[in-house]
Amino acid sequence: MAYEFTVPNMACSACSDTITKAIHAIDAGATVQTDVKTKQVNVDTEAAEADIRKAIADAGYTVA
């Protein structure tokens, strides 16, 4: 499944790396694309949307 999330407090490449690692922790095969300027995180994964949202939140970021 492909999901698109808005992460308002993703501010830099380190944030992007942290979010990507958090998603890969629950689905190592996930494709994650982040755009710091637009605050968008696009994920192609086998994991459930709720699990991806939780992983991003647990990493310390807000999912709008």
All heavy atoms as a GROMACS GRO file, in nm:
protein
  464
    1MET      N    1   0.083  -0.118   0.000
    1MET     CA    2   0.000   0.000   0.000
    1MET      C    3   0.088   0.124   0.000
    1MET      O    4   0.194   0.125   0.060
    1MET     CB    5  -0.090   0.003   0.124
    1MET     CG    6  -0.186  -0.112   0.137
    1MET     SD    7  -0.316  -0.115   0.012
    1MET     CE    8  -0.413   0.025   0.061
    2ALA      N    9   0.039   0.226  -0.065
    2ALA     CA   10   0.110   0.354  -0.067
    2ALA      C   11   0.035   0.454   0.020
    2ALA      O   12  -0.088   0.465   0.012
    2ALA     CB   13   0.120   0.406  -0.209
    3TYR      N   14   0.110   0.521   0.104
    3TYR     CA   15   0.052   0.620   0.194
    3TYR      C   16   0.128   0.750   0.181
    3TYR      O   17   0.247   0.750   0.151
    3TYR     CB   18   0.060   0.574   0.340
    3TYR     CG   19  -0.004   0.441   0.367
    3TYR    CD1   20   0.074   0.329   0.395
    3TYR    CD2   21  -0.142   0.427   0.365
    3TYR    CE1   22   0.016   0.206   0.420
    3TYR    CE2   23  -0.201   0.304   0.390
    3TYR     CZ   24  -0.121   0.193   0.418
    3TYR     OH   25  -0.179   0.072   0.441
    4GLU      N   26   0.059   0.860   0.208
    4GLU     CA   27   0.123   0.991   0.210
    4GLU      C   28   0.086   1.057   0.342
    4GLU      O   29  -0.032   1.064   0.377
    4GLU     CB   30   0.074   1.077   0.094
    4GLU     CG   31   0.141   1.214   0.091
    4GLU     CD   32   0.100   1.292  -0.033
    4GLU    OE1   33   0.115   1.239  -0.144
    4GLU    OE2   34   0.053   1.404  -0.016
    5PHE      N   35   0.187   1.102   0.413
    5PHE     CA   36   0.166   1.167   0.543
    5PHE      C   37   0.226   1.306   0.539
    5PHE      O   38   0.327   1.329   0.472
    5PHE     CB   39   0.235   1.088   0.655
    5PHE     CG   40   0.193   0.944   0.664
    5PHE    CD1   41   0.272   0.844   0.608
    5PHE    CD2   42   0.074   0.910   0.725
    5PHE    CE1   43   0.234   0.712   0.616
    5PHE    CE2   44   0.035   0.777   0.732
    5PHE     CZ   45   0.115   0.677   0.678
    6THR      N   46   0.167   1.395   0.616
    6THR     CA   47   0.225   1.526   0.638
    6THR      C   48   0.282   1.526   0.779
    6THR      O   49   0.213   1.492   0.875
    6THR     CB   50   0.119   1.637   0.625
    6THR    OG1   51   0.064   1.631   0.494
    6THR    CG2   52   0.180   1.775   0.649
    7VAL      N   53   0.411   1.562   0.789
    7VAL     CA   54   0.480   1.564   0.917
    7VAL      C   55   0.531   1.707   0.939
    7VAL      O   56   0.643   1.741   0.898
    7VAL     CB   57   0.596   1.462   0.919
    7VAL    CG1   58   0.666   1.462   1.054
    7VAL    CG2   59   0.545   1.323   0.884
    8PRO      N   60   0.449   1.790   1.004
    8PRO     CA   61   0.481   1.933   1.016
    8PRO      C   62   0.613   1.964   1.086
    8PRO      O   63   0.675   2.065   1.056
    8PRO     CB   64   0.363   1.990   1.095
    8PRO     CG   65   0.256   1.889   1.085
    8PRO     CD   66   0.320   1.757   1.064
    9ASN      N   67   0.654   1.880   1.178
    9ASN     CA   68   0.777   1.910   1.251
    9ASN      C   69   0.900   1.839   1.196
    9ASN      O   70   1.003   1.832   1.262
    9ASN     CB   71   0.760   1.885   1.402
    9ASN     CG   72   0.721   1.743   1.436
    9ASN    OD1   73   0.675   1.668   1.351
    9ASN    ND2   74   0.738   1.708   1.561
   10MET      N   75   0.893   1.789   1.073
   10MET     CA   76   1.010   1.736   1.005
   10MET      C   77   1.085   1.856   0.946
   10MET      O   78   1.036   1.920   0.853
   10MET     CB   79   0.969   1.639   0.894
   10MET     CG   80   1.086   1.582   0.816
   10MET     SD   81   1.040   1.453   0.697
   10MET     CE   82   0.937   1.544   0.582
   11ALA      N   83   1.200   1.888   1.004
   11ALA     CA   84   1.266   2.015   0.971
   11ALA      C   85   1.399   2.002   0.898
   11ALA      O   86   1.448   2.100   0.844
   11ALA     CB   87   1.285   2.096   1.098
   12CYS      N   88   1.458   1.884   0.897
   12CYS     CA   89   1.592   1.872   0.839
   12CYS      C   90   1.617   1.730   0.791
   12CYS      O   91   1.535   1.642   0.811
   12CYS     CB   92   1.697   1.914   0.943
   12CYS     SG   93   1.700   1.805   1.086
   13SER      N   94   1.734   1.710   0.732
   13SER     CA   95   1.766   1.577   0.681
   13SER      C   96   1.781   1.474   0.793
   13SER      O   97   1.752   1.356   0.774
   13SER     CB   98   1.891   1.581   0.595
   13SER     OG   99   2.002   1.620   0.671
   14ALA      N  100   1.824   1.519   0.911
   14ALA     CA  101   1.834   1.426   1.025
   14ALA      C  102   1.695   1.377   1.065
   14ALA      O  103   1.677   1.259   1.098
   14ALA     CB  104   1.902   1.495   1.142
   15CYS      N  105   1.597   1.466   1.061
   15CYS     CA  106   1.458   1.427   1.089
   15CYS      C  107   1.413   1.324   0.986
   15CYS      O  108   1.352   1.223   1.020
   15CYS     CB  109   1.366   1.548   1.082
   15CYS     SG  110   1.399   1.678   1.200
   16SER      N  111   1.443   1.351   0.862
   16SER     CA  112   1.407   1.260   0.754
   16SER      C  113   1.469   1.123   0.776
   16SER      O  114   1.402   1.020   0.761
   16SER     CB  115   1.453   1.319   0.621
   16SER     OG  116   1.433   1.228   0.518
   17ASP      N  117   1.595   1.120   0.814
   17ASP     CA  118   1.664   0.993   0.839
   17ASP      C  119   1.600   0.918   0.956
   17ASP      O  120   1.583   0.796   0.949
   17ASP     CB  121   1.812   1.017   0.869
   17ASP     CG  122   1.890   1.063   0.747
   17ASP    OD1  123   1.838   1.049   0.633
   17ASP    OD2  124   2.003   1.112   0.765
   18THR      N  125   1.565   0.990   1.061
   18THR     CA  126   1.503   0.928   1.179
   18THR      C  127   1.369   0.866   1.142
   18THR      O  128   1.339   0.754   1.181
   18THR     CB  129   1.485   1.033   1.291
   18THR    OG1  130   1.614   1.082   1.328
   18THR    CG2  131   1.417   0.972   1.413
   19ILE      N  132   1.290   0.938   1.067
   19ILE     CA  133   1.159   0.888   1.025
   19ILE      C  134   1.175   0.765   0.935
   19ILE      O  135   1.105   0.665   0.951
   19ILE     CB  136   1.079   1.000   0.955
   19ILE    CG1  137   1.040   1.106   1.058
   19ILE    CG2  138   0.957   0.945   0.882
   19ILE    CD1  139   0.988   1.235   0.997
   20THR      N  140   1.268   0.773   0.842
   20THR     CA  141   1.291   0.660   0.753
   20THR      C  142   1.334   0.536   0.831
   20THR      O  143   1.283   0.425   0.807
   20THR     CB  144   1.400   0.697   0.650
   20THR    OG1  145   1.353   0.809   0.573
   20THR    CG2  146   1.428   0.582   0.556
   21LYS      N  147   1.424   0.553   0.927
   21LYS     CA  148   1.468   0.439   1.008
   21LYS      C  149   1.353   0.382   1.091
   21LYS      O  150   1.342   0.260   1.107
   21LYS     CB  151   1.583   0.483   1.100
   21LYS     CG  152   1.713   0.503   1.027
   21LYS     CD  153   1.822   0.552   1.120
   21LYS     CE  154   1.948   0.584   1.041
   21LYS     NZ  155   2.054   0.644   1.126
   22ALA      N  156   1.268   0.468   1.145
   22ALA     CA  157   1.154   0.422   1.224
   22ALA      C  158   1.059   0.337   1.139
   22ALA      O  159   1.009   0.234   1.185
   22ALA     CB  160   1.080   0.541   1.284
   23ILE      N  161   1.037   0.379   1.016
   23ILE     CA  162   0.949   0.303   0.927
   23ILE      C  163   1.015   0.172   0.887
   23ILE      O  164   0.951   0.066   0.886
   23ILE     CB  165   0.912   0.388   0.804
   23ILE    CG1  166   0.826   0.507   0.848
   23ILE    CG2  167   0.839   0.304   0.699
   23ILE    CD1  168   0.805   0.613   0.741
   24HIS      N  169   1.143   0.176   0.858
   24HIS     CA  170   1.214   0.053   0.821
   24HIS      C  171   1.222  -0.046   0.937
   24HIS      O  172   1.236  -0.166   0.914
   24HIS     CB  173   1.354   0.086   0.770
   24HIS     CG  174   1.353   0.136   0.629
   24HIS    ND1  175   1.453   0.212   0.575
   24HIS    CD2  176   1.262   0.121   0.528
   24HIS    CE1  177   1.425   0.243   0.449
   24HIS    NE2  178   1.308   0.189   0.418
   25ALA      N  179   1.210   0.002   1.060
   25ALA     CA  180   1.211  -0.088   1.176
   25ALA      C  181   1.088  -0.179   1.178
   25ALA      O  182   1.094  -0.290   1.230
   25ALA     CB  183   1.219  -0.007   1.305
   26ILE      N  184   0.978  -0.132   1.120
   26ILE     CA  185   0.858  -0.216   1.117
   26ILE      C  186   0.838  -0.283   0.981
   26ILE      O  187   0.765  -0.380   0.971
   26ILE     CB  188   0.731  -0.139   1.158
   26ILE    CG1  189   0.704  -0.023   1.065
   26ILE    CG2  190   0.740  -0.093   1.302
   26ILE    CD1  191   0.568   0.040   1.087
   27ASP      N  192   0.901  -0.230   0.876
   27ASP     CA  193   0.896  -0.293   0.743
   27ASP      C  194   1.026  -0.258   0.671
   27ASP      O  195   1.038  -0.152   0.608
   27ASP     CB  196   0.776  -0.244   0.663
   27ASP     CG  197   0.769  -0.310   0.525
   27ASP    OD1  198   0.854  -0.395   0.493
   27ASP    OD2  199   0.677  -0.275   0.449
   28ALA      N  200   1.121  -0.351   0.680
   28ALA     CA  201   1.253  -0.326   0.621
   28ALA      C  202   1.247  -0.309   0.470
   28ALA      O  203   1.334  -0.247   0.410
   28ALA     CB  204   1.348  -0.440   0.657
   29GLY      N  205   1.142  -0.360   0.408
   29GLY     CA  206   1.130  -0.352   0.263
   29GLY      C  207   1.053  -0.229   0.215
   29GLY      O  208   1.031  -0.213   0.095
   30ALA      N  209   1.012  -0.145   0.306
   30ALA     CA  210   0.934  -0.028   0.269
   30ALA      C  211   1.017   0.071   0.188
   30ALA      O  212   1.137   0.085   0.210
   30ALA     CB  213   0.882   0.042   0.394
   31THR      N  214   0.952   0.136   0.094
   31THR     CA  215   1.014   0.246   0.020
   31THR      C  216   0.965   0.375   0.083
   31THR      O  217   0.844   0.397   0.093
   31THR     CB  218   0.972   0.242  -0.128
   31THR    OG1  219   1.014   0.116  -0.183
   31THR    CG2  220   1.037   0.355  -0.206
   32VAL      N  221   1.060   0.457   0.128
   32VAL     CA  222   1.026   0.580   0.198
   32VAL      C  223   1.087   0.698   0.123
   32VAL      O  224   1.207   0.698   0.095
   32VAL     CB  225   1.078   0.579   0.343
   32VAL    CG1  226   1.038   0.707   0.415
   32VAL    CG2  227   1.027   0.456   0.417
   33GLN      N  228   1.003   0.796   0.090
   33GLN     CA  229   1.051   0.919   0.028
   33GLN      C  230   1.004   1.034   0.115
   33GLN      O  231   0.886   1.043   0.149
   33GLN     CB  232   0.996   0.934  -0.113
   33GLN     CG  233   1.047   0.827  -0.207
   33GLN     CD  234   0.990   0.840  -0.347
   33GLN    OE1  235   0.877   0.884  -0.363
   33GLN    NE2  236   1.069   0.804  -0.445
   34THR      N  237   1.098   1.121   0.150
   34THR     CA  238   1.063   1.236   0.234
   34THR      C  239   1.101   1.364   0.161
   34THR      O  240   1.195   1.367   0.082
   34THR     CB  241   1.137   1.232   0.368
   34THR    OG1  242   1.277   1.234   0.345
   34THR    CG2  243   1.100   1.107   0.448
   35ASP      N  244   1.024   1.468   0.190
   35ASP     CA  245   1.053   1.601   0.135
   35ASP      C  246   1.041   1.701   0.250
   35ASP      O  247   0.930   1.729   0.297
   35ASP     CB  248   0.955   1.635   0.024
   35ASP     CG  249   0.991   1.766  -0.046
   35ASP    OD1  250   1.051   1.855   0.019
   35ASP    OD2  251   0.958   1.780  -0.164
   36VAL      N  252   1.154   1.748   0.297
   36VAL     CA  253   1.157   1.838   0.412
   36VAL      C  254   1.084   1.968   0.380
   36VAL      O  255   1.014   2.024   0.466
   36VAL     CB  256   1.302   1.864   0.457
   36VAL    CG1  257   1.308   1.969   0.566
   36VAL    CG2  258   1.367   1.734   0.504
   37LYS      N  259   1.096   2.018   0.259
   37LYS     CA  260   1.034   2.145   0.222
   37LYS      C  261   0.882   2.139   0.230
   37LYS      O  262   0.818   2.232   0.278
   37LYS     CB  263   1.077   2.188   0.082
   37LYS     CG  264   1.221   2.232   0.076
   37LYS     CD  265   1.256   2.280  -0.064
   37LYS     CE  266   1.402   2.323  -0.068
   37LYS     NZ  267   1.442   2.366  -0.203
   38THR      N  268   0.824   2.030   0.180
   38THR     CA  269   0.678   2.018   0.179
   38THR      C  270   0.624   1.944   0.301
   38THR      O  271   0.503   1.935   0.319
   38THR     CB  272   0.629   1.947   0.053
   38THR    OG1  273   0.680   1.814   0.052
   38THR    CG2  274   0.671   2.021  -0.072
   39LYS      N  275   0.717   1.888   0.382
   39LYS     CA  276   0.682   1.811   0.503
   39LYS      C  277   0.607   1.682   0.469
   39LYS      O  278   0.531   1.630   0.550
   39LYS     CB  279   0.596   1.895   0.600
   39LYS     CG  280   0.647   2.035   0.626
   39LYS     CD  281   0.776   2.035   0.701
   39LYS     CE  282   0.817   2.177   0.738
   39LYS     NZ  283   0.951   2.184   0.791
   40GLN      N  284   0.629   1.630   0.350
   40GLN     CA  285   0.559   1.509   0.306
   40GLN      C  286   0.647   1.385   0.323
   40GLN      O  287   0.768   1.388   0.297
   40GLN     CB  288   0.520   1.521   0.158
   40GLN     CG  289   0.421   1.632   0.130
   40GLN     CD  290   0.287   1.608   0.197
   40GLN    OE1  291   0.226   1.504   0.180
   40GLN    NE2  292   0.244   1.705   0.276
   41VAL      N  293   0.581   1.278   0.365
   41VAL     CA  294   0.646   1.147   0.374
   41VAL      C  295   0.561   1.050   0.293
   41VAL      O  296   0.444   1.029   0.324
   41VAL     CB  297   0.659   1.098   0.520
   41VAL    CG1  298   0.720   0.959   0.524
   41VAL    CG2  299   0.742   1.197   0.603
   42ASN      N  300   0.618   0.994   0.189
   42ASN     CA  301   0.549   0.896   0.106
   42ASN      C  302   0.608   0.759   0.135
   42ASN      O  303   0.730   0.742   0.132
   42ASN     CB  304   0.565   0.929  -0.043
   42ASN     CG  305   0.498   1.060  -0.078
   42ASN    OD1  306   0.380   1.078  -0.051
   42ASN    ND2  307   0.572   1.152  -0.133
   43VAL      N  308   0.520   0.664   0.162
   43VAL     CA  309   0.563   0.531   0.203
   43VAL      C  310   0.492   0.426   0.119
   43VAL      O  311   0.369   0.429   0.108
   43VAL     CB  312   0.533   0.505   0.352
   43VAL    CG1  313   0.587   0.370   0.395
   43VAL    CG2  314   0.590   0.616   0.439
   44ASP      N  315   0.569   0.336   0.062
   44ASP     CA  316   0.512   0.219  -0.007
   44ASP      C  317   0.551   0.100   0.079
   44ASP      O  318   0.669   0.068   0.090
   44ASP     CB  319   0.568   0.207  -0.149
   44ASP     CG  320   0.495   0.100  -0.228
   44ASP    OD1  321   0.401   0.038  -0.176
   44ASP    OD2  322   0.535   0.078  -0.344
   45THR      N  323   0.452   0.036   0.140
   45THR     CA  324   0.481  -0.066   0.242
   45THR      C  325   0.374  -0.172   0.248
   45THR      O  326   0.262  -0.151   0.199
   45THR     CB  327   0.493   0.002   0.380
   45THR    OG1  328   0.521  -0.097   0.479
   45THR    CG2  329   0.365   0.073   0.419
   46GLU      N  330   0.407  -0.284   0.310
   46GLU     CA  331   0.311  -0.389   0.338
   46GLU      C  332   0.247  -0.368   0.476
   46GLU      O  333   0.150  -0.434   0.510
   46GLU     CB  334   0.379  -0.526   0.333
   46GLU     CG  335   0.434  -0.562   0.196
   46GLU     CD  336   0.326  -0.573   0.090
   46GLU    OE1  337   0.218  -0.629   0.120
   46GLU    OE2  338   0.348  -0.526  -0.022
   47ALA      N  339   0.304  -0.276   0.555
   47ALA     CA  340   0.254  -0.250   0.690
   47ALA      C  341   0.125  -0.169   0.685
   47ALA      O  342   0.097  -0.101   0.587
   47ALA     CB  343   0.359  -0.175   0.771
   48ALA      N  344   0.048  -0.176   0.792
   48ALA     CA  345  -0.077  -0.102   0.803
   48ALA      C  346  -0.048   0.047   0.824
   48ALA      O  347   0.054   0.083   0.884
   48ALA     CB  348  -0.158  -0.154   0.920
   49GLU      N  349  -0.140   0.130   0.776
   49GLU     CA  350  -0.125   0.274   0.790
   49GLU      C  351  -0.109   0.313   0.937
   49GLU      O  352  -0.026   0.397   0.972
   49GLU     CB  353  -0.244   0.347   0.730
   49GLU     CG  354  -0.233   0.498   0.743
   49GLU     CD  355  -0.352   0.571   0.681
   49GLU    OE1  356  -0.440   0.506   0.625
   49GLU    OE2  357  -0.353   0.695   0.691
   50ALA      N  358  -0.188   0.252   1.024
   50ALA     CA  359  -0.182   0.286   1.167
   50ALA      C  360  -0.043   0.255   1.224
   50ALA      O  361   0.008   0.328   1.309
   50ALA     CB  362  -0.289   0.209   1.244
   51ASP      N  363   0.018   0.147   1.178
   51ASP     CA  364   0.152   0.111   1.227
   51ASP      C  365   0.256   0.212   1.181
   51ASP      O  366   0.349   0.245   1.255
   51ASP     CB  367   0.190  -0.030   1.179
   51ASP     CG  368   0.104  -0.138   1.243
   51ASP    OD1  369   0.043  -0.112   1.349
   51ASP    OD2  370   0.098  -0.248   1.185
   52ILE      N  371   0.242   0.262   1.058
   52ILE     CA  372   0.335   0.363   1.007
   52ILE      C  373   0.318   0.493   1.085
   52ILE      O  374   0.415   0.555   1.128
   52ILE     CB  375   0.313   0.388   0.856
   52ILE    CG1  376   0.337   0.260   0.776
   52ILE    CG2  377   0.403   0.502   0.807
   52ILE    CD1  378   0.477   0.206   0.782
   53ARG      N  379   0.192   0.532   1.107
   53ARG     CA  380   0.167   0.654   1.186
   53ARG      C  381   0.227   0.641   1.326
   53ARG      O  382   0.287   0.735   1.378
   53ARG     CB  383   0.016   0.679   1.198
   53ARG     CG  384  -0.047   0.731   1.072
   53ARG     CD  385  -0.197   0.758   1.092
   53ARG     NE  386  -0.255   0.815   0.974
   53ARG     CZ  387  -0.259   0.946   0.948
   53ARG    NH1  388  -0.210   1.031   1.035
   53ARG    NH2  389  -0.312   0.991   0.838
   54LYS      N  390   0.211   0.525   1.388
   54LYS     CA  391   0.263   0.504   1.522
   54LYS      C  392   0.417   0.509   1.521
   54LYS      O  393   0.478   0.568   1.612
   54LYS     CB  394   0.215   0.369   1.578
   54LYS     CG  395   0.258   0.345   1.721
   54LYS     CD  396   0.201   0.216   1.775
   54LYS     CE  397   0.233   0.192   1.922
   54LYS     NZ  398   0.363   0.227   1.968
   55ALA      N  399   0.479   0.450   1.421
   55ALA     CA  400   0.626   0.451   1.413
   55ALA      C  401   0.678   0.595   1.402
   55ALA      O  402   0.777   0.631   1.468
   55ALA     CB  403   0.672   0.368   1.293
   56ILE      N  404   0.612   0.676   1.320
   56ILE     CA  405   0.653   0.816   1.305
   56ILE      C  406   0.632   0.890   1.437
   56ILE      O  407   0.720   0.965   1.482
   56ILE     CB  408   0.576   0.884   1.190
   56ILE    CG1  409   0.614   0.818   1.057
   56ILE    CG2  410   0.606   1.034   1.186
   56ILE    CD1  411   0.527   0.862   0.938
   57ALA      N  412   0.518   0.868   1.501
   57ALA     CA  413   0.488   0.934   1.628
   57ALA      C  414   0.586   0.890   1.737
   57ALA      O  415   0.635   0.972   1.815
   57ALA     CB  416   0.345   0.906   1.670
   58ASP      N  417   0.615   0.760   1.742
   58ASP     CA  418   0.708   0.708   1.843
   58ASP      C  419   0.849   0.764   1.823
   58ASP      O  420   0.928   0.770   1.918
   58ASP     CB  421   0.711   0.556   1.840
   58ASP     CG  422   0.583   0.493   1.897
   58ASP    OD1  423   0.502   0.567   1.957
   58ASP    OD2  424   0.567   0.371   1.880
   59ALA      N  425   0.880   0.803   1.700
   59ALA     CA  426   1.012   0.864   1.671
   59ALA      C  427   1.016   1.010   1.713
   59ALA      O  428   1.120   1.075   1.704
   59ALA     CB  429   1.044   0.850   1.523
   60GLY      N  430   0.900   1.063   1.758
   60GLY     CA  431   0.896   1.199   1.809
   60GLY      C  432   0.839   1.302   1.714
   60GLY      O  433   0.853   1.423   1.737
   61TYR      N  434   0.769   1.256   1.612
   61TYR     CA  435   0.715   1.349   1.513
   61TYR      C  436   0.563   1.342   1.509
   61TYR      O  437   0.502   1.240   1.538
   61TYR     CB  438   0.774   1.318   1.374
   61TYR     CG  439   0.922   1.339   1.374
   61TYR    CD1  440   1.008   1.235   1.401
   61TYR    CD2  441   0.975   1.465   1.353
   61TYR    CE1  442   1.145   1.255   1.405
   61TYR    CE2  443   1.111   1.487   1.358
   61TYR     CZ  444   1.196   1.381   1.384
   61TYR     OH  445   1.331   1.401   1.390
   62THR      N  446   0.505   1.452   1.470
   62THR     CA  447   0.360   1.464   1.460
   62THR      C  448   0.317   1.428   1.319
   62THR      O  449   0.378   1.473   1.222
   62THR     CB  450   0.318   1.608   1.490
   62THR    OG1  451   0.364   1.643   1.620
   62THR    CG2  452   0.167   1.624   1.483
   63VAL      N  453   0.212   1.348   1.308
   63VAL     CA  454   0.155   1.316   1.178
   63VAL      C  455   0.023   1.390   1.167
   63VAL      O  456  -0.068   1.370   1.247
   63VAL     CB  457   0.132   1.165   1.162
   63VAL    CG1  458   0.071   1.134   1.026
   63VAL    CG2  459   0.261   1.088   1.183
   64ALA      N  460   0.015   1.478   1.071
   64ALA     CA  461  -0.107   1.559   1.054
   64ALA      C  462  -0.212   1.480   0.980
   64ALA      O  463  -0.186   1.388   0.909
   64ALA     CB  464  -0.076   1.688   0.981
   0.00000   0.00000   0.00000
